[in-house]
Amino acid sequence: MEGVQVSARLRFIAPALFALATAACGEGEGGALEGSVTPLLDLRYQRAEARLAEGSLAVSFVDTQGTGQDVVLKVSARVADMLPEDPAYAGSLDIDLAQALDDGSQRGSVDRSVLDEPVRPFPLLARGNLFVKSLPKNPGDRVSGEFNVTFVNGTDVYSGRTIFGRFEATAP
């Protein structure tokens, strides 16, 4: 490679391009969720956790806060009726979060629990989807997927707004 000249512009741009490419590869955990809610809430997180327990699947986006933790956002779904009879099933699930269940409630919900912030429930979902490539069965299992939600229109500050993102989560 002797004799190759690198322009001054490339010398300044190359490190930034390398950093972006490294971040895009998903090597590290953490990131930020997107959507029209982001001007109202900080949706940056350090890690994602996925848990399947008692017929519910939850993906939590967590940020460390001193000795505790903030749940920046948690997307949950009741999935007991969607799981195959085989208890060892660990395959994918594609969940309609806004689906109305027999008891009148929605299959999915969105929550947030952040220190020094008042608890404010999110509105019902107009539409939403949670897709996981595999189910978390054992501690340390890796689960990748994506979700998107749109809240119903109304008078709530989050009404009609969206949140979406891709994740690589670990079962705690």
Contacts in CASP RR format, 6 or more apart in sequence:
PFRMAT RR
TARGET T0000
AUTHOR 0000-0000-0000
METHOD contacts of the structure
MODEL  1
MEGVQVSARLRFIAPALFALATAACGEGEGGALEGSVTPLLDLRYQRAEA
RLAEGSLAVSFVDTQGTGQDVVLKVSARVADMLPEDPAYAGSLDIDLAQA
LDDGSQRGSVDRSVLDEPVRPFPLLARGNLFVKSLPKNPGDRVSGEFNVT
FVNGTDVYSGRTIFGRFEATAP
6 14 0 8 1.000
26 168 0 8 1.000
29 46 0 8 1.000
29 47 0 8 1.000
29 48 0 8 1.000
29 168 0 8 1.000
29 170 0 8 1.000
30 44 0 8 1.000
30 45 0 8 1.000
30 46 0 8 1.000
30 47 0 8 1.000
30 48 0 8 1.000
31 44 0 8 1.000
31 45 0 8 1.000
31 46 0 8 1.000
32 38 0 8 1.000
32 43 0 8 1.000
32 44 0 8 1.000
32 45 0 8 1.000
33 43 0 8 1.000
33 45 0 8 1.000
33 61 0 8 1.000
33 72 0 8 1.000
33 73 0 8 1.000
33 163 0 8 1.000
33 164 0 8 1.000
33 165 0 8 1.000
34 43 0 8 1.000
34 163 0 8 1.000
34 164 0 8 1.000
34 165 0 8 1.000
35 161 0 8 1.000
35 162 0 8 1.000
35 163 0 8 1.000
35 164 0 8 1.000
36 160 0 8 1.000
36 161 0 8 1.000
36 162 0 8 1.000
37 43 0 8 1.000
37 158 0 8 1.000
37 161 0 8 1.000
37 162 0 8 1.000
37 163 0 8 1.000
38 163 0 8 1.000
40 157 0 8 1.000
40 158 0 8 1.000
40 161 0 8 1.000
41 112 0 8 1.000
42 72 0 8 1.000
43 61 0 8 1.000
43 72 0 8 1.000
43 73 0 8 1.000
43 163 0 8 1.000
44 63 0 8 1.000
44 72 0 8 1.000
45 61 0 8 1.000
45 62 0 8 1.000
45 63 0 8 1.000
45 72 0 8 1.000
45 73 0 8 1.000
46 62 0 8 1.000
46 63 0 8 1.000
46 64 0 8 1.000
47 61 0 8 1.000
47 62 0 8 1.000
47 169 0 8 1.000
47 170 0 8 1.000
48 59 0 8 1.000
48 60 0 8 1.000
48 61 0 8 1.000
48 62 0 8 1.000
48 167 0 8 1.000
48 168 0 8 1.000
48 169 0 8 1.000
48 170 0 8 1.000
49 59 0 8 1.000
49 60 0 8 1.000
49 62 0 8 1.000
49 169 0 8 1.000
49 170 0 8 1.000
49 171 0 8 1.000
49 172 0 8 1.000
50 57 0 8 1.000
50 58 0 8 1.000
50 59 0 8 1.000
50 60 0 8 1.000
50 132 0 8 1.000
50 136 0 8 1.000
50 141 0 8 1.000
50 143 0 8 1.000
50 167 0 8 1.000
50 169 0 8 1.000
50 170 0 8 1.000
50 171 0 8 1.000
51 57 0 8 1.000
51 58 0 8 1.000
51 60 0 8 1.000
51 136 0 8 1.000
51 171 0 8 1.000
51 172 0 8 1.000
52 79 0 8 1.000
52 135 0 8 1.000
52 136 0 8 1.000
52 137 0 8 1.000
52 171 0 8 1.000
54 80 0 8 1.000
55 78 0 8 1.000
55 79 0 8 1.000
55 80 0 8 1.000
55 83 0 8 1.000
56 76 0 8 1.000
56 77 0 8 1.000
56 78 0 8 1.000
56 79 0 8 1.000
56 80 0 8 1.000
57 76 0 8 1.000
57 77 0 8 1.000
57 79 0 8 1.000
57 93 0 8 1.000
57 95 0 8 1.000
57 130 0 8 1.000
57 132 0 8 1.000
57 135 0 8 1.000
58 74 0 8 1.000
58 75 0 8 1.000
58 76 0 8 1.000
58 77 0 8 1.000
59 74 0 8 1.000
59 75 0 8 1.000
59 76 0 8 1.000
59 130 0 8 1.000
59 132 0 8 1.000
59 143 0 8 1.000
59 147 0 8 1.000
59 167 0 8 1.000
59 169 0 8 1.000
60 71 0 8 1.000
60 73 0 8 1.000
60 74 0 8 1.000
60 169 0 8 1.000
61 71 0 8 1.000
61 72 0 8 1.000
61 73 0 8 1.000
61 74 0 8 1.000
61 167 0 8 1.000
62 69 0 8 1.000
62 70 0 8 1.000
62 71 0 8 1.000
62 72 0 8 1.000
63 69 0 8 1.000
63 70 0 8 1.000
63 72 0 8 1.000
64 70 0 8 1.000
65 114 0 8 1.000
65 115 0 8 1.000
68 115 0 8 1.000
70 113 0 8 1.000
70 114 0 8 1.000
70 115 0 8 1.000
71 111 0 8 1.000
71 112 0 8 1.000
71 113 0 8 1.000
71 114 0 8 1.000
72 112 0 8 1.000
72 114 0 8 1.000
73 110 0 8 1.000
73 111 0 8 1.000
73 112 0 8 1.000
73 163 0 8 1.000
74 110 0 8 1.000
74 111 0 8 1.000
74 112 0 8 1.000
74 113 0 8 1.000
75 97 0 8 1.000
75 108 0 8 1.000
75 109 0 8 1.000
75 110 0 8 1.000
75 130 0 8 1.000
75 147 0 8 1.000
75 149 0 8 1.000
76 108 0 8 1.000
76 109 0 8 1.000
76 110 0 8 1.000
76 111 0 8 1.000
77 95 0 8 1.000
77 97 0 8 1.000
77 107 0 8 1.000
77 108 0 8 1.000
77 109 0 8 1.000
77 130 0 8 1.000
78 101 0 8 1.000
78 107 0 8 1.000
78 108 0 8 1.000
79 93 0 8 1.000
79 95 0 8 1.000
79 107 0 8 1.000
82 93 0 8 1.000
82 95 0 8 1.000
83 89 0 8 1.000
88 137 0 8 1.000
89 135 0 8 1.000
90 134 0 8 1.000
90 135 0 8 1.000
90 137 0 8 1.000
90 141 0 8 1.000
91 133 0 8 1.000
91 134 0 8 1.000
91 135 0 8 1.000
92 131 0 8 1.000
92 132 0 8 1.000
92 133 0 8 1.000
92 134 0 8 1.000
93 130 0 8 1.000
93 131 0 8 1.000
93 132 0 8 1.000
93 135 0 8 1.000
94 129 0 8 1.000
94 130 0 8 1.000
94 131 0 8 1.000
95 107 0 8 1.000
95 108 0 8 1.000
95 129 0 8 1.000
95 130 0 8 1.000
95 131 0 8 1.000
96 107 0 8 1.000
96 128 0 8 1.000
96 129 0 8 1.000
97 106 0 8 1.000
97 107 0 8 1.000
97 108 0 8 1.000
97 109 0 8 1.000
97 125 0 8 1.000
97 127 0 8 1.000
97 128 0 8 1.000
97 129 0 8 1.000
97 130 0 8 1.000
97 147 0 8 1.000
97 149 0 8 1.000
98 106 0 8 1.000
98 107 0 8 1.000
98 108 0 8 1.000
98 124 0 8 1.000
98 125 0 8 1.000
98 126 0 8 1.000
98 127 0 8 1.000
98 128 0 8 1.000
99 106 0 8 1.000
99 107 0 8 1.000
99 108 0 8 1.000
100 106 0 8 1.000
100 107 0 8 1.000
101 107 0 8 1.000
106 124 0 8 1.000
106 125 0 8 1.000
108 125 0 8 1.000
108 130 0 8 1.000
109 122 0 8 1.000
109 125 0 8 1.000
110 122 0 8 1.000
110 125 0 8 1.000
110 149 0 8 1.000
110 163 0 8 1.000
111 121 0 8 1.000
111 122 0 8 1.000
112 119 0 8 1.000
112 120 0 8 1.000
112 122 0 8 1.000
113 119 0 8 1.000
120 157 0 8 1.000
122 151 0 8 1.000
122 156 0 8 1.000
122 158 0 8 1.000
123 151 0 8 1.000
123 152 0 8 1.000
123 154 0 8 1.000
123 156 0 8 1.000
123 158 0 8 1.000
123 159 0 8 1.000
123 160 0 8 1.000
124 151 0 8 1.000
124 152 0 8 1.000
125 149 0 8 1.000
125 150 0 8 1.000
125 151 0 8 1.000
125 152 0 8 1.000
126 150 0 8 1.000
126 151 0 8 1.000
126 152 0 8 1.000
126 153 0 8 1.000
126 160 0 8 1.000
127 149 0 8 1.000
127 150 0 8 1.000
128 147 0 8 1.000
128 148 0 8 1.000
128 149 0 8 1.000
128 150 0 8 1.000
129 147 0 8 1.000
129 148 0 8 1.000
129 149 0 8 1.000
130 146 0 8 1.000
130 147 0 8 1.000
131 145 0 8 1.000
131 146 0 8 1.000
131 147 0 8 1.000
132 143 0 8 1.000
132 144 0 8 1.000
132 145 0 8 1.000
133 143 0 8 1.000
133 144 0 8 1.000
133 145 0 8 1.000
134 141 0 8 1.000
134 143 0 8 1.000
134 144 0 8 1.000
135 143 0 8 1.000
136 143 0 8 1.000
136 169 0 8 1.000
136 171 0 8 1.000
137 171 0 8 1.000
138 171 0 8 1.000
139 171 0 8 1.000
139 172 0 8 1.000
140 170 0 8 1.000
140 171 0 8 1.000
140 172 0 8 1.000
141 170 0 8 1.000
141 171 0 8 1.000
142 168 0 8 1.000
142 169 0 8 1.000
142 170 0 8 1.000
142 171 0 8 1.000
143 167 0 8 1.000
143 168 0 8 1.000
143 169 0 8 1.000
143 170 0 8 1.000
143 171 0 8 1.000
144 166 0 8 1.000
144 167 0 8 1.000
144 168 0 8 1.000
144 169 0 8 1.000
145 166 0 8 1.000
145 167 0 8 1.000
145 168 0 8 1.000
146 164 0 8 1.000
146 165 0 8 1.000
146 166 0 8 1.000
146 167 0 8 1.000
147 164 0 8 1.000
147 165 0 8 1.000
147 167 0 8 1.000
148 162 0 8 1.000
148 163 0 8 1.000
148 164 0 8 1.000
148 165 0 8 1.000
149 162 0 8 1.000
149 163 0 8 1.000
149 164 0 8 1.000
150 160 0 8 1.000
150 161 0 8 1.000
150 162 0 8 1.000
151 158 0 8 1.000
151 159 0 8 1.000
151 160 0 8 1.000
151 161 0 8 1.000
151 162 0 8 1.000
152 159 0 8 1.000
152 160 0 8 1.000
153 159 0 8 1.000
153 160 0 8 1.000
154 160 0 8 1.000
END
